[in-house]
């Protein structure tokens, strides 16, 4: 139980940030999954910049680690080039 006004506000802020971060992370995971399931090269090439941008934004906000974003982008680029 929070005793100070500032700690109550901090708890509220954390909750709202957590909801936003969860939403963005989940939508990015879904986009990565769709890209991996894509079998047509044209569709994959069109989706790749959008997904990599989403990953960069998550890394910038520190929702995911920068190296994880980099590794995901690398593996997705390999996948698209192998189609």
C-alpha positions, 0 to 999 in steps of 0.5 A: 500500500502506497503512503505518499501521493508521489508513490500513488502517482508512480503506480498509476503511471507504471500501470498505464505504461505497462498496458501500452508496452504490452499492446505494442509488444503483442502487436509486434509479435503478431507481425513477426509471426505473420512475416515468418508464415508468409510464403510469397516473396512480394508480400514478405518484402513489403512487410519487412520494413514495417516489422523492422520499424516496429522492432526498432521502436520497441528497442528505442522505448526499451520494451525489448532489448536492442540486441533482441531487436537486432537478432530478430531483424537479422533472422527475418531478413534471412528468411525473406531473402531465402524465399 
